[in-house]
């Protein structure tokens, strides 16, 4: 079976510089075999005419956005490209780059790549790259909720047009971004000039991830060294939070939680199922490292899209606490903290099947889920 092809999503609000970035990337010899998919909105699409990719390497989705009617076209496009690649009907491609319209919500695209039965076997999500306009970002954050969400779900932020503003304005944009998504790296880009390798792989980890890679992925909010200033008693151990890391941006709030005690595999499944099933629309991003029966497990979710947790080959540091970063919208922190009781749900009595819940545990789960809705 072939390895899944990595998919990178380039998103950002209207006029942020996505097409300029894409053109620069496609000048790199390393991307000569990339498949480019451009999503345009409007009766007449023109952005694809500005992109220098060979015609045979380009697919155009027009007259819609990735969050609605075009999603079916995206599934068909990706599935058909994978089939043609297998059958040798087209030049083999080793990467897919999707440029979204500036009005797009990137999460449905993530869901398509990760969960669609016709797409997921052939592709894997690599990274979500959001381009933000240093000139107009602050006003866009205030007026356009799409621009805030594009920042919240990003694995990497590219700050464009920095040559057109002063350092004070750049600092203000960086601070605003940090309030929305403090765990994401922000890189300055002028006229799309950046090495492609900076963009790829920034949203994924594997079992051999190092402490440095984890720290970069989780950012300062999810400090895996466990440096915490505030301690609050919780049923499942101690729940830590640094007030300096707890920010609000309109409807968006970012914070981290640290659990002192290990959890069971079944309890983790219950908790993740609860999050994905009942308030996923409000969970813009959840990621962390969790102590599961003594082993380090990485969790990663974008709204209702839950990546399969995986175990690291080794703990990245002497710290054995669980550290989880949340970026939420219209969700009270205390409501989310209540769900941590699900981590106390016991395992099934049957040995060798840790993911099966007994009736009492399931009833407890459903009771908690109802209060979380």
BALOBA-1460 file (C-alpha; in Angstrom, 3 decimals):
// residues 373
<rec num="1" residu="x" x="0.000" y="0.000" z="0.000"/>
<rec num="2" residu="x" x="1.329" y="3.455" z="-0.921"/>
<rec num="3" residu="x" x="2.074" y="6.014" z="1.742"/>
<rec num="4" residu="x" x="-0.646" y="8.674" z="2.014"/>
<rec num="5" residu="x" x="0.157" y="11.902" z="0.169"/>
<rec num="6" residu="x" x="0.599" y="14.916" z="2.499"/>
<rec num="7" residu="x" x="-1.931" y="17.744" z="2.106"/>
<rec num="8" residu="x" x="-1.087" y="21.308" z="3.105"/>
<rec num="9" residu="x" x="-3.793" y="23.951" z="3.367"/>
<rec num="10" residu="x" x="-2.995" y="27.608" z="2.663"/>
<rec num="11" residu="x" x="-5.681" y="29.845" z="4.068"/>
<rec num="12" residu="x" x="-6.027" y="33.490" z="5.064"/>
<rec num="13" residu="x" x="-8.421" y="36.369" z="4.617"/>
<rec num="14" residu="x" x="-9.046" y="38.176" z="1.339"/>
<rec num="15" residu="x" x="-5.973" y="39.960" z="0.034"/>
<rec num="16" residu="x" x="-3.591" y="38.484" z="2.582"/>
<rec num="17" residu="x" x="-1.137" y="37.233" z="-0.055"/>
<rec num="18" residu="x" x="-1.999" y="33.543" z="-0.473"/>
<rec num="19" residu="x" x="-1.639" y="33.503" z="-4.258"/>
<rec num="20" residu="x" x="1.665" y="35.393" z="-4.079"/>
<rec num="21" residu="x" x="2.938" y="32.834" z="-1.582"/>
<rec num="22" residu="x" x="1.761" y="29.928" z="-3.706"/>
<rec num="23" residu="x" x="3.514" y="31.300" z="-6.783"/>
<rec num="24" residu="x" x="6.770" y="31.625" z="-4.867"/>
<rec num="25" residu="x" x="6.479" y="28.094" z="-3.533"/>
<rec num="26" residu="x" x="5.863" y="26.639" z="-6.970"/>
<rec num="27" residu="x" x="9.129" y="28.116" z="-8.216"/>
<rec num="28" residu="x" x="10.931" y="25.646" z="-5.966"/>
<rec num="29" residu="x" x="12.198" y="22.533" z="-7.798"/>
<rec num="30" residu="x" x="11.144" y="20.464" z="-4.804"/>
<rec num="31" residu="x" x="7.490" y="21.227" z="-5.542"/>
<rec num="32" residu="x" x="7.589" y="20.380" z="-9.230"/>
<rec num="33" residu="x" x="5.406" y="17.346" z="-8.564"/>
<rec num="34" residu="x" x="2.888" y="19.054" z="-6.291"/>
<rec num="35" residu="x" x="-0.821" y="18.908" z="-7.103"/>
<rec num="36" residu="x" x="-2.370" y="22.365" z="-6.625"/>
<rec num="37" residu="x" x="-6.069" y="22.840" z="-5.833"/>
<rec num="38" residu="x" x="-7.458" y="26.375" z="-5.850"/>
<rec num="39" residu="x" x="-10.845" y="27.239" z="-4.392"/>
<rec num="40" residu="x" x="-12.403" y="30.444" z="-5.703"/>
<rec num="41" residu="x" x="-15.591" y="32.265" z="-4.816"/>
<rec num="42" residu="x" x="-17.622" y="34.173" z="-7.357"/>
<rec num="43" residu="x" x="-19.123" y="33.861" z="-10.795"/>
<rec num="44" residu="x" x="-15.760" y="34.233" z="-12.542"/>
<rec num="45" residu="x" x="-12.634" y="32.714" z="-11.019"/>
<rec num="46" residu="x" x="-9.365" y="34.477" z="-11.814"/>
<rec num="47" residu="x" x="-6.867" y="33.519" z="-9.105"/>
<rec num="48" residu="x" x="-5.937" y="30.323" z="-10.909"/>
<rec num="49" residu="x" x="-4.860" y="32.416" z="-13.913"/>
<rec num="50" residu="x" x="-2.229" y="34.032" z="-11.687"/>
<rec num="51" residu="x" x="-0.673" y="30.760" z="-10.507"/>
<rec num="52" residu="x" x="2.318" y="29.381" z="-12.357"/>
<rec num="53" residu="x" x="1.693" y="25.657" z="-11.781"/>
<rec num="54" residu="x" x="1.523" y="23.487" z="-14.919"/>
<rec num="55" residu="x" x="-2.048" y="22.977" z="-16.111"/>
<rec num="56" residu="x" x="-1.883" y="19.223" z="-15.558"/>
<rec num="57" residu="x" x="-0.928" y="19.824" z="-11.910"/>
<rec num="58" residu="x" x="-3.844" y="22.158" z="-11.142"/>
<rec num="59" residu="x" x="-7.462" y="21.625" z="-10.158"/>
<rec num="60" residu="x" x="-9.968" y="24.479" z="-9.789"/>
<rec num="61" residu="x" x="-12.969" y="24.487" z="-7.478"/>
<rec num="62" residu="x" x="-15.103" y="27.543" z="-8.235"/>
<rec num="63" residu="x" x="-18.444" y="29.174" z="-7.434"/>
<rec num="64" residu="x" x="-18.500" y="28.186" z="-3.823"/>
<rec num="65" residu="x" x="-16.459" y="27.789" z="-0.689"/>
<rec num="66" residu="x" x="-14.898" y="24.749" z="0.903"/>
<rec num="67" residu="x" x="-17.371" y="24.823" z="3.772"/>
<rec num="68" residu="x" x="-20.483" y="24.240" z="1.641"/>
<rec num="69" residu="x" x="-21.353" y="22.973" z="-1.815"/>
<rec num="70" residu="x" x="-17.806" y="22.717" z="-3.133"/>
<rec num="71" residu="x" x="-16.842" y="20.168" z="-0.498"/>
<rec num="72" residu="x" x="-18.360" y="17.412" z="-2.626"/>
<rec num="73" residu="x" x="-16.281" y="18.613" z="-5.570"/>
<rec num="74" residu="x" x="-13.189" y="18.499" z="-3.369"/>
<rec num="75" residu="x" x="-13.845" y="14.882" z="-2.403"/>
<rec num="76" residu="x" x="-14.371" y="13.968" z="-6.048"/>
<rec num="77" residu="x" x="-11.238" y="15.859" z="-7.123"/>
<rec num="78" residu="x" x="-8.978" y="14.263" z="-4.516"/>
<rec num="79" residu="x" x="-10.378" y="10.777" z="-4.989"/>
<rec num="80" residu="x" x="-10.138" y="11.004" z="-8.775"/>
<rec num="81" residu="x" x="-6.563" y="12.339" z="-8.613"/>
<rec num="82" residu="x" x="-5.556" y="9.457" z="-6.337"/>
<rec num="83" residu="x" x="-7.103" y="6.929" z="-8.732"/>
<rec num="84" residu="x" x="-5.400" y="8.448" z="-11.770"/>
<rec num="85" residu="x" x="-2.099" y="8.513" z="-9.864"/>
<rec num="86" residu="x" x="-2.394" y="4.810" z="-9.007"/>
<rec num="87" residu="x" x="-3.288" y="3.863" z="-12.563"/>
<rec num="88" residu="x" x="-0.489" y="5.937" z="-14.086"/>
<rec num="89" residu="x" x="-2.901" y="8.189" z="-15.958"/>
<rec num="90" residu="x" x="-1.277" y="11.385" z="-14.648"/>
<rec num="91" residu="x" x="2.195" y="12.402" z="-13.580"/>
<rec num="92" residu="x" x="2.718" y="11.143" z="-9.998"/>
<rec num="93" residu="x" x="2.322" y="13.899" z="-7.425"/>
<rec num="94" residu="x" x="4.008" y="13.744" z="-4.030"/>
<rec num="95" residu="x" x="2.200" y="16.584" z="-2.269"/>
<rec num="96" residu="x" x="-1.124" y="18.411" z="-2.445"/>
<rec num="97" residu="x" x="-1.417" y="22.141" z="-1.772"/>
<rec num="98" residu="x" x="-4.906" y="23.605" z="-1.378"/>
<rec num="99" residu="x" x="-5.384" y="27.370" z="-1.520"/>
<rec num="100" residu="x" x="-8.728" y="28.326" z="-0.005"/>
<rec num="101" residu="x" x="-10.818" y="31.361" z="-0.717"/>
<rec num="102" residu="x" x="-10.344" y="34.172" z="1.773"/>
<rec num="103" residu="x" x="-13.870" y="33.615" z="3.079"/>
<rec num="104" residu="x" x="-13.391" y="29.899" z="3.732"/>
<rec num="105" residu="x" x="-13.614" y="28.044" z="6.999"/>
<rec num="106" residu="x" x="-10.710" y="25.565" z="6.681"/>
<rec num="107" residu="x" x="-12.141" y="23.030" z="9.140"/>
<rec num="108" residu="x" x="-14.471" y="21.197" z="6.688"/>
<rec num="109" residu="x" x="-11.463" y="20.717" z="4.427"/>
<rec num="110" residu="x" x="-9.546" y="19.231" z="7.339"/>
<rec num="111" residu="x" x="-12.488" y="16.930" z="8.007"/>
<rec num="112" residu="x" x="-12.529" y="15.820" z="4.368"/>
<rec num="113" residu="x" x="-8.840" y="14.909" z="4.346"/>
<rec num="114" residu="x" x="-8.876" y="13.167" z="7.726"/>
<rec num="115" residu="x" x="-12.218" y="11.344" z="7.766"/>
<rec num="116" residu="x" x="-13.783" y="10.987" z="4.310"/>
<rec num="117" residu="x" x="-13.782" y="7.312" z="3.345"/>
<rec num="118" residu="x" x="-12.932" y="8.064" z="-0.298"/>
<rec num="119" residu="x" x="-10.109" y="10.472" z="0.559"/>
<rec num="120" residu="x" x="-8.506" y="9.522" z="3.879"/>
<rec num="121" residu="x" x="-6.877" y="6.248" z="2.673"/>
<rec num="122" residu="x" x="-4.861" y="8.139" z="0.034"/>
<rec num="123" residu="x" x="-4.041" y="11.377" z="1.852"/>
<rec num="124" residu="x" x="-2.937" y="12.712" z="5.226"/>
<rec num="125" residu="x" x="-3.178" y="16.214" z="6.658"/>
<rec num="126" residu="x" x="0.260" y="17.806" z="6.873"/>
<rec num="127" residu="x" x="-0.251" y="21.425" z="7.939"/>
<rec num="128" residu="x" x="-2.637" y="24.377" z="8.051"/>
<rec num="129" residu="x" x="-0.813" y="27.549" z="6.991"/>
<rec num="130" residu="x" x="-2.568" y="30.879" z="7.536"/>
<rec num="131" residu="x" x="-1.392" y="34.069" z="5.824"/>
<rec num="132" residu="x" x="-2.257" y="37.297" z="7.650"/>
<rec num="133" residu="x" x="-1.972" y="40.809" z="6.275"/>
<rec num="134" residu="x" x="0.127" y="43.025" z="8.562"/>
<rec num="135" residu="x" x="-1.538" y="46.134" z="7.117"/>
<rec num="136" residu="x" x="-5.173" y="45.120" z="7.642"/>
<rec num="137" residu="x" x="-5.069" y="42.270" z="10.175"/>
<rec num="138" residu="x" x="-6.212" y="44.243" z="13.231"/>
<rec num="139" residu="x" x="-9.325" y="45.626" z="11.539"/>
<rec num="140" residu="x" x="-10.085" y="42.220" z="10.000"/>
<rec num="141" residu="x" x="-9.892" y="40.527" z="13.403"/>
<rec num="142" residu="x" x="-12.417" y="43.048" z="14.718"/>
<rec num="143" residu="x" x="-14.853" y="42.798" z="11.826"/>
<rec num="144" residu="x" x="-14.412" y="39.378" z="10.234"/>
<rec num="145" residu="x" x="-14.823" y="36.313" z="12.469"/>
<rec num="146" residu="x" x="-13.496" y="34.094" z="9.671"/>
<rec num="147" residu="x" x="-10.077" y="35.715" z="9.994"/>
<rec num="148" residu="x" x="-9.956" y="34.936" z="13.722"/>
<rec num="149" residu="x" x="-10.839" y="31.286" z="13.159"/>
<rec num="150" residu="x" x="-8.232" y="30.967" z="10.423"/>
<rec num="151" residu="x" x="-5.619" y="32.033" z="12.987"/>
<rec num="152" residu="x" x="-7.026" y="29.826" z="15.742"/>
<rec num="153" residu="x" x="-6.724" y="26.568" z="13.783"/>
<rec num="154" residu="x" x="-3.356" y="27.309" z="12.155"/>
<rec num="155" residu="x" x="-0.176" y="25.272" z="12.550"/>
<rec num="156" residu="x" x="1.912" y="28.137" z="11.171"/>
<rec num="157" residu="x" x="1.191" y="31.834" z="10.620"/>
<rec num="158" residu="x" x="2.841" y="33.846" z="7.858"/>
<rec num="159" residu="x" x="2.779" y="37.590" z="8.470"/>
<rec num="160" residu="x" x="2.777" y="39.233" z="5.034"/>
<rec num="161" residu="x" x="3.304" y="42.837" z="3.859"/>
<rec num="162" residu="x" x="5.604" y="43.598" z="6.784"/>
<rec num="163" residu="x" x="7.585" y="45.894" z="4.477"/>
<rec num="164" residu="x" x="4.590" y="48.250" z="4.357"/>
<rec num="165" residu="x" x="4.210" y="48.902" z="8.101"/>
<rec num="166" residu="x" x="6.456" y="49.856" z="11.006"/>
<rec num="167" residu="x" x="7.707" y="47.722" z="13.871"/>
<rec num="168" residu="x" x="5.035" y="49.089" z="16.216"/>
<rec num="169" residu="x" x="2.254" y="47.916" z="13.915"/>
<rec num="170" residu="x" x="3.931" y="44.529" z="13.474"/>
<rec num="171" residu="x" x="4.237" y="44.183" z="17.250"/>
<rec num="172" residu="x" x="0.539" y="44.977" z="17.696"/>
<rec num="173" residu="x" x="-0.442" y="42.310" z="15.180"/>
<rec num="174" residu="x" x="1.831" y="39.758" z="16.828"/>
<rec num="175" residu="x" x="0.307" y="40.505" z="20.231"/>
<rec num="176" residu="x" x="-3.215" y="40.147" z="18.859"/>
<rec num="177" residu="x" x="-2.286" y="36.841" z="17.228"/>
<rec num="178" residu="x" x="-0.741" y="35.623" z="20.478"/>
<rec num="179" residu="x" x="-4.040" y="36.303" z="22.230"/>
<rec num="180" residu="x" x="-5.869" y="34.119" z="19.707"/>
<rec num="181" residu="x" x="-3.373" y="31.290" z="19.267"/>
<rec num="182" residu="x" x="-0.314" y="31.532" z="21.539"/>
<rec num="183" residu="x" x="0.930" y="28.065" z="20.585"/>
<rec num="184" residu="x" x="1.516" y="28.878" z="16.903"/>
<rec num="185" residu="x" x="4.755" y="30.113" z="15.340"/>
<rec num="186" residu="x" x="4.586" y="33.398" z="13.401"/>
<rec num="187" residu="x" x="7.023" y="34.042" z="10.538"/>
<rec num="188" residu="x" x="7.466" y="37.253" z="8.558"/>
<rec num="189" residu="x" x="7.091" y="36.882" z="4.795"/>
<rec num="190" residu="x" x="7.693" y="39.593" z="2.191"/>
<rec num="191" residu="x" x="6.234" y="38.952" z="-1.272"/>
<rec num="192" residu="x" x="5.869" y="35.268" z="-0.485"/>
<rec num="193" residu="x" x="9.575" y="34.594" z="-0.026"/>
<rec num="194" residu="x" x="10.061" y="31.616" z="2.284"/>
<rec num="195" residu="x" x="11.746" y="28.245" z="2.061"/>
<rec num="196" residu="x" x="9.083" y="25.558" z="1.397"/>
<rec num="197" residu="x" x="10.481" y="23.249" z="4.083"/>
<rec num="198" residu="x" x="9.477" y="25.821" z="6.696"/>
<rec num="199" residu="x" x="5.831" y="25.193" z="5.827"/>
<rec num="200" residu="x" x="5.622" y="21.442" z="5.607"/>
<rec num="201" residu="x" x="5.501" y="19.099" z="8.570"/>
<rec num="202" residu="x" x="4.825" y="21.886" z="11.083"/>
<rec num="203" residu="x" x="1.376" y="20.526" z="11.940"/>
<rec num="204" residu="x" x="2.274" y="16.889" z="12.458"/>
<rec num="205" residu="x" x="4.283" y="14.809" z="14.892"/>
<rec num="206" residu="x" x="5.286" y="11.175" z="14.889"/>
<rec num="207" residu="x" x="6.122" y="8.691" z="17.606"/>
<rec num="208" residu="x" x="9.771" y="9.759" z="17.695"/>
<rec num="209" residu="x" x="9.032" y="13.454" z="18.363"/>
<rec num="210" residu="x" x="11.646" y="15.160" z="20.525"/>
<rec num="211" residu="x" x="11.110" y="17.567" z="23.399"/>
<rec num="212" residu="x" x="12.019" y="20.479" z="21.126"/>
<rec num="213" residu="x" x="9.486" y="19.392" z="18.492"/>
<rec num="214" residu="x" x="6.753" y="18.985" z="21.096"/>
<rec num="215" residu="x" x="7.522" y="22.338" z="22.662"/>
<rec num="216" residu="x" x="7.397" y="24.047" z="19.279"/>
<rec num="217" residu="x" x="4.119" y="22.264" z="18.415"/>
<rec num="218" residu="x" x="2.399" y="23.114" z="21.700"/>
<rec num="219" residu="x" x="3.954" y="26.542" z="22.198"/>
<rec num="220" residu="x" x="4.391" y="28.432" z="25.453"/>
<rec num="221" residu="x" x="0.794" y="27.848" z="26.538"/>
<rec num="222" residu="x" x="1.365" y="24.104" z="26.639"/>
<rec num="223" residu="x" x="4.684" y="24.110" z="28.499"/>
<rec num="224" residu="x" x="5.636" y="20.435" z="28.750"/>
<rec num="225" residu="x" x="8.074" y="21.308" z="31.505"/>
<rec num="226" residu="x" x="5.125" y="21.936" z="33.796"/>
<rec num="227" residu="x" x="6.019" y="25.456" z="34.957"/>
<rec num="228" residu="x" x="2.755" y="26.578" z="36.561"/>
<rec num="229" residu="x" x="1.867" y="29.377" z="38.924"/>
<rec num="230" residu="x" x="-1.670" y="28.518" z="39.980"/>
<rec num="231" residu="x" x="-2.964" y="25.227" z="41.372"/>
<rec num="232" residu="x" x="-6.618" y="24.213" z="41.662"/>
<rec num="233" residu="x" x="-7.798" y="20.959" z="43.211"/>
<rec num="234" residu="x" x="-9.641" y="18.677" z="40.813"/>
<rec num="235" residu="x" x="-11.048" y="15.169" z="41.155"/>
<rec num="236" residu="x" x="-8.564" y="13.781" z="38.683"/>
<rec num="237" residu="x" x="-5.514" y="15.307" z="40.324"/>
<rec num="238" residu="x" x="-4.246" y="18.840" z="40.309"/>
<rec num="239" residu="x" x="-5.256" y="21.180" z="37.551"/>
<rec num="240" residu="x" x="-2.702" y="23.884" z="36.874"/>
<rec num="241" residu="x" x="-2.989" y="27.113" z="34.975"/>
<rec num="242" residu="x" x="-0.856" y="30.190" z="34.640"/>
<rec num="243" residu="x" x="-3.111" y="33.281" z="34.663"/>
<rec num="244" residu="x" x="-0.630" y="35.053" z="32.390"/>
<rec num="245" residu="x" x="-1.449" y="32.495" z="29.693"/>
<rec num="246" residu="x" x="-5.226" y="32.876" z="29.908"/>
<rec num="247" residu="x" x="-6.374" y="35.324" z="27.238"/>
<rec num="248" residu="x" x="-9.627" y="36.455" z="25.670"/>
<rec num="249" residu="x" x="-10.162" y="37.747" z="22.181"/>
<rec num="250" residu="x" x="-13.817" y="38.619" z="21.740"/>
<rec num="251" residu="x" x="-15.406" y="35.153" z="21.641"/>
<rec num="252" residu="x" x="-12.119" y="33.239" z="21.636"/>
<rec num="253" residu="x" x="-10.275" y="32.093" z="24.751"/>
<rec num="254" residu="x" x="-6.993" y="30.233" z="25.056"/>
<rec num="255" residu="x" x="-5.715" y="28.355" z="28.100"/>
<rec num="256" residu="x" x="-3.834" y="25.245" z="29.139"/>
<rec num="257" residu="x" x="-4.570" y="22.556" z="31.699"/>
<rec num="258" residu="x" x="-2.098" y="20.293" z="33.476"/>
<rec num="259" residu="x" x="-3.151" y="17.029" z="35.130"/>
<rec num="260" residu="x" x="-0.897" y="15.503" z="37.753"/>
<rec num="261" residu="x" x="-2.120" y="11.908" z="37.672"/>
<rec num="262" residu="x" x="-2.153" y="9.358" z="34.816"/>
<rec num="263" residu="x" x="-5.453" y="8.417" z="33.176"/>
<rec num="264" residu="x" x="-6.629" y="5.122" z="31.705"/>
<rec num="265" residu="x" x="-7.025" y="4.467" z="27.984"/>
<rec num="266" residu="x" x="-10.753" y="3.944" z="28.310"/>
<rec num="267" residu="x" x="-11.157" y="7.215" z="30.218"/>
<rec num="268" residu="x" x="-9.259" y="9.118" z="27.529"/>
<rec num="269" residu="x" x="-11.528" y="7.656" z="24.853"/>
<rec num="270" residu="x" x="-14.611" y="8.679" z="26.834"/>
<rec num="271" residu="x" x="-13.352" y="12.223" z="27.291"/>
<rec num="272" residu="x" x="-12.335" y="12.693" z="23.647"/>
<rec num="273" residu="x" x="-15.672" y="11.242" z="22.496"/>
<rec num="274" residu="x" x="-17.485" y="13.720" z="24.721"/>
<rec num="275" residu="x" x="-15.571" y="16.669" z="23.289"/>
<rec num="276" residu="x" x="-16.025" y="15.565" z="19.691"/>
<rec num="277" residu="x" x="-19.709" y="14.742" z="20.073"/>
<rec num="278" residu="x" x="-21.192" y="17.533" z="22.110"/>
<rec num="279" residu="x" x="-19.353" y="20.853" z="21.903"/>
<rec num="280" residu="x" x="-16.986" y="20.393" z="19.002"/>
<rec num="281" residu="x" x="-18.149" y="23.549" z="17.224"/>
<rec num="282" residu="x" x="-16.776" y="25.570" z="20.145"/>
<rec num="283" residu="x" x="-13.450" y="23.739" z="20.360"/>
<rec num="284" residu="x" x="-11.351" y="25.412" z="17.707"/>
<rec num="285" residu="x" x="-8.191" y="23.534" z="18.659"/>
<rec num="286" residu="x" x="-7.174" y="20.984" z="21.284"/>
<rec num="287" residu="x" x="-3.698" y="19.487" z="21.447"/>
<rec num="288" residu="x" x="-1.498" y="18.019" z="24.105"/>
<rec num="289" residu="x" x="0.489" y="15.187" z="25.590"/>
<rec num="290" residu="x" x="-1.391" y="12.960" z="28.052"/>
<rec num="291" residu="x" x="-0.041" y="10.444" z="30.556"/>
<rec num="292" residu="x" x="-2.046" y="7.322" z="29.730"/>
<rec num="293" residu="x" x="-1.208" y="4.554" z="32.180"/>
<rec num="294" residu="x" x="2.363" y="5.808" z="32.315"/>
<rec num="295" residu="x" x="2.834" y="6.239" z="28.550"/>
<rec num="296" residu="x" x="2.937" y="9.599" z="26.671"/>
<rec num="297" residu="x" x="0.032" y="9.915" z="24.209"/>
<rec num="298" residu="x" x="-0.322" y="12.832" z="21.783"/>
<rec num="299" residu="x" x="-3.834" y="14.187" z="21.166"/>
<rec num="300" residu="x" x="-4.794" y="16.615" z="18.401"/>
<rec num="301" residu="x" x="-8.232" y="17.923" z="17.398"/>
<rec num="302" residu="x" x="-9.530" y="20.685" z="15.142"/>
<rec num="303" residu="x" x="-13.158" y="21.278" z="16.074"/>
<rec num="304" residu="x" x="-15.011" y="18.030" z="15.363"/>
<rec num="305" residu="x" x="-12.034" y="16.471" z="13.566"/>
<rec num="306" residu="x" x="-10.182" y="14.226" z="16.008"/>
<rec num="307" residu="x" x="-6.856" y="12.843" z="14.880"/>
<rec num="308" residu="x" x="-6.102" y="9.368" z="16.138"/>
<rec num="309" residu="x" x="-4.023" y="9.633" z="19.346"/>
<rec num="310" residu="x" x="-0.613" y="7.994" z="19.161"/>
<rec num="311" residu="x" x="2.001" y="6.961" z="21.677"/>
<rec num="312" residu="x" x="5.469" y="8.493" z="21.719"/>
<rec num="313" residu="x" x="8.406" y="6.127" z="21.808"/>
<rec num="314" residu="x" x="9.659" y="7.880" z="24.951"/>
<rec num="315" residu="x" x="8.809" y="10.732" z="27.280"/>
<rec num="316" residu="x" x="10.451" y="13.922" z="25.950"/>
<rec num="317" residu="x" x="11.434" y="15.100" z="29.443"/>
<rec num="318" residu="x" x="11.382" y="13.932" z="33.087"/>
<rec num="319" residu="x" x="7.978" y="15.605" z="33.427"/>
<rec num="320" residu="x" x="5.207" y="12.979" z="33.497"/>
<rec num="321" residu="x" x="2.231" y="15.330" z="33.804"/>
<rec num="322" residu="x" x="-0.444" y="15.721" z="31.144"/>
<rec num="323" residu="x" x="-0.444" y="19.104" z="29.368"/>
<rec num="324" residu="x" x="-3.393" y="20.074" z="27.154"/>
<rec num="325" residu="x" x="-3.855" y="23.340" z="25.219"/>
<rec num="326" residu="x" x="-7.352" y="24.596" z="24.371"/>
<rec num="327" residu="x" x="-8.492" y="27.313" z="21.978"/>
<rec num="328" residu="x" x="-12.239" y="27.682" z="22.428"/>
<rec num="329" residu="x" x="-15.059" y="29.907" z="21.211"/>
<rec num="330" residu="x" x="-18.196" y="30.781" z="23.161"/>
<rec num="331" residu="x" x="-17.323" y="28.177" z="25.779"/>
<rec num="332" residu="x" x="-16.807" y="28.819" z="29.459"/>
<rec num="333" residu="x" x="-13.648" y="27.448" z="30.936"/>
<rec num="334" residu="x" x="-15.493" y="26.006" z="33.923"/>
<rec num="335" residu="x" x="-17.780" y="24.006" z="31.604"/>
<rec num="336" residu="x" x="-14.762" y="22.475" z="29.940"/>
<rec num="337" residu="x" x="-13.134" y="21.719" z="33.280"/>
<rec num="338" residu="x" x="-16.248" y="19.778" z="34.312"/>
<rec num="339" residu="x" x="-15.675" y="17.364" z="31.465"/>
<rec num="340" residu="x" x="-12.419" y="16.276" z="33.080"/>
<rec num="341" residu="x" x="-14.537" y="14.118" z="35.392"/>
<rec num="342" residu="x" x="-14.877" y="11.810" z="32.389"/>
<rec num="343" residu="x" x="-11.229" y="10.913" z="32.938"/>
<rec num="344" residu="x" x="-12.390" y="9.114" z="36.088"/>
<rec num="345" residu="x" x="-14.686" y="6.752" z="34.191"/>
<rec num="346" residu="x" x="-13.520" y="3.205" z="35.027"/>
<rec num="347" residu="x" x="-12.391" y="0.612" z="32.518"/>
<rec num="348" residu="x" x="-14.559" y="-2.316" z="31.515"/>
<rec num="349" residu="x" x="-14.159" y="-5.382" z="33.705"/>
<rec num="350" residu="x" x="-13.253" y="-7.563" z="30.733"/>
<rec num="351" residu="x" x="-9.473" y="-7.908" z="30.438"/>
<rec num="352" residu="x" x="-7.792" y="-7.217" z="27.138"/>
<rec num="353" residu="x" x="-10.463" y="-4.804" z="25.908"/>
<rec num="354" residu="x" x="-9.669" y="-1.456" z="27.522"/>
<rec num="355" residu="x" x="-11.811" y="0.567" z="25.107"/>
<rec num="356" residu="x" x="-15.093" y="-1.126" z="26.043"/>
<rec num="357" residu="x" x="-17.114" y="0.601" z="28.772"/>
<rec num="358" residu="x" x="-19.296" y="-1.216" z="31.256"/>
<rec num="359" residu="x" x="-22.963" y="-0.074" z="31.633"/>
<rec num="360" residu="x" x="-22.314" y="1.936" z="34.792"/>
<rec num="361" residu="x" x="-19.418" y="3.759" z="33.183"/>
<rec num="362" residu="x" x="-21.475" y="4.504" z="30.077"/>
<rec num="363" residu="x" x="-24.328" y="5.877" z="32.182"/>
<rec num="364" residu="x" x="-21.869" y="8.125" z="33.975"/>
<rec num="365" residu="x" x="-20.503" y="9.306" z="30.658"/>
<rec num="366" residu="x" x="-23.974" y="10.130" z="29.301"/>
<rec num="367" residu="x" x="-24.920" y="12.037" z="32.451"/>
<rec num="368" residu="x" x="-21.819" y="14.204" z="32.174"/>
<rec num="369" residu="x" x="-22.336" y="14.655" z="28.448"/>
<rec num="370" residu="x" x="-25.853" y="16.041" z="29.004"/>
<rec num="371" residu="x" x="-24.530" y="18.684" z="31.381"/>
<rec num="372" residu="x" x="-21.899" y="19.647" z="28.840"/>
<rec num="373" residu="x" x="-24.328" y="20.215" z="25.968"/>
